[in-house]
Amino acid sequence: MTRGPKPKQNAVRRNSHPFAQQLVSGALTGRELPKSLGITTAGARRFWRTWSNSPQTAGWAETDWAELEITTRLVDGLYGGDLKLAGEIRQRVAKWGATVEDRARLRMSIDEDQAPDDQAGPSPAADPSADLDAELYRLLNGDD
């Protein structure tokens, strides 16, 4: 037996947030990685490619792209061996909605239904420079 009044037949949620974002998943063509950043690792190039094509970037301003450039430099340093940068990178990407938990906190949702059927461009797995397994193995084992 339950306590309290019986719920109404057609109950309506009243806690919708006025600033919630509905992002559309799809093949976005992001910006090219600026050569002036001097990125040397495949992991940082993959990081840029992933974020520049993500649904979150559809409404980004120039300041957001500048933050992506700075964060990509940090990721390049991380893959270069400076593991102390991991916490800073995590804090920065959380503000963009990197994980499901981050997107829930930011009240973001990605609508997979409106995604276009034709995914243009090569997949990240097809890129030979993105052999991250070997790079991570070298980094974590201290092989130079």
Contacts in CASP RR format, 6 or more apart in sequence:
PFRMAT RR
TARGET T0000
AUTHOR 0000-0000-0000
METHOD contacts of the structure
MODEL  1
MTRGPKPKQNAVRRNSHPFAQQLVSGALTGRELPKSLGITTAGARRFWRT
WSNSPQTAGWAETDWAELEITTRLVDGLYGGDLKLAGEIRQRVAKWGATV
EDRARLRMSIDEDQAPDDQAGPSPAADPSADLDAELYRLLNGDD
17 107 0 8 1.000
19 107 0 8 1.000
20 107 0 8 1.000
20 108 0 8 1.000
20 109 0 8 1.000
21 106 0 8 1.000
21 107 0 8 1.000
21 108 0 8 1.000
21 109 0 8 1.000
22 109 0 8 1.000
22 111 0 8 1.000
23 55 0 8 1.000
23 56 0 8 1.000
23 58 0 8 1.000
23 108 0 8 1.000
23 109 0 8 1.000
23 110 0 8 1.000
23 111 0 8 1.000
24 55 0 8 1.000
24 58 0 8 1.000
24 110 0 8 1.000
24 111 0 8 1.000
24 114 0 8 1.000
24 115 0 8 1.000
25 55 0 8 1.000
25 110 0 8 1.000
25 111 0 8 1.000
25 112 0 8 1.000
25 114 0 8 1.000
25 115 0 8 1.000
26 55 0 8 1.000
26 115 0 8 1.000
26 116 0 8 1.000
26 119 0 8 1.000
27 53 0 8 1.000
27 116 0 8 1.000
27 118 0 8 1.000
27 119 0 8 1.000
27 120 0 8 1.000
27 121 0 8 1.000
28 53 0 8 1.000
28 54 0 8 1.000
28 55 0 8 1.000
28 57 0 8 1.000
28 58 0 8 1.000
29 53 0 8 1.000
29 120 0 8 1.000
30 52 0 8 1.000
30 53 0 8 1.000
30 57 0 8 1.000
31 52 0 8 1.000
31 65 0 8 1.000
32 52 0 8 1.000
33 39 0 8 1.000
33 45 0 8 1.000
33 48 0 8 1.000
33 49 0 8 1.000
33 52 0 8 1.000
33 72 0 8 1.000
34 69 0 8 1.000
37 69 0 8 1.000
37 72 0 8 1.000
37 73 0 8 1.000
37 76 0 8 1.000
38 76 0 8 1.000
39 45 0 8 1.000
39 48 0 8 1.000
39 72 0 8 1.000
39 73 0 8 1.000
39 76 0 8 1.000
40 76 0 8 1.000
40 80 0 8 1.000
41 75 0 8 1.000
41 76 0 8 1.000
41 77 0 8 1.000
41 79 0 8 1.000
41 80 0 8 1.000
41 135 0 8 1.000
42 79 0 8 1.000
42 129 0 8 1.000
42 130 0 8 1.000
42 131 0 8 1.000
42 132 0 8 1.000
42 135 0 8 1.000
43 75 0 8 1.000
43 76 0 8 1.000
43 79 0 8 1.000
43 130 0 8 1.000
43 132 0 8 1.000
43 135 0 8 1.000
44 72 0 8 1.000
44 73 0 8 1.000
44 75 0 8 1.000
44 76 0 8 1.000
44 77 0 8 1.000
44 79 0 8 1.000
45 129 0 8 1.000
45 130 0 8 1.000
46 124 0 8 1.000
46 127 0 8 1.000
46 130 0 8 1.000
46 132 0 8 1.000
47 71 0 8 1.000
47 72 0 8 1.000
47 75 0 8 1.000
48 68 0 8 1.000
48 72 0 8 1.000
49 124 0 8 1.000
50 124 0 8 1.000
51 57 0 8 1.000
51 68 0 8 1.000
51 72 0 8 1.000
51 93 0 8 1.000
51 96 0 8 1.000
52 68 0 8 1.000
54 96 0 8 1.000
55 110 0 8 1.000
56 96 0 8 1.000
56 97 0 8 1.000
56 108 0 8 1.000
57 64 0 8 1.000
60 68 0 8 1.000
64 96 0 8 1.000
67 92 0 8 1.000
70 92 0 8 1.000
71 89 0 8 1.000
71 92 0 8 1.000
71 93 0 8 1.000
74 85 0 8 1.000
74 88 0 8 1.000
74 89 0 8 1.000
74 92 0 8 1.000
75 85 0 8 1.000
75 89 0 8 1.000
77 85 0 8 1.000
78 85 0 8 1.000
78 86 0 8 1.000
78 89 0 8 1.000
79 135 0 8 1.000
79 139 0 8 1.000
80 139 0 8 1.000
81 139 0 8 1.000
93 102 0 8 1.000
94 102 0 8 1.000
95 102 0 8 1.000
96 102 0 8 1.000
97 103 0 8 1.000
97 106 0 8 1.000
97 108 0 8 1.000
103 109 0 8 1.000
103 110 0 8 1.000
124 130 0 8 1.000
137 143 0 8 1.000
138 144 0 8 1.000
END
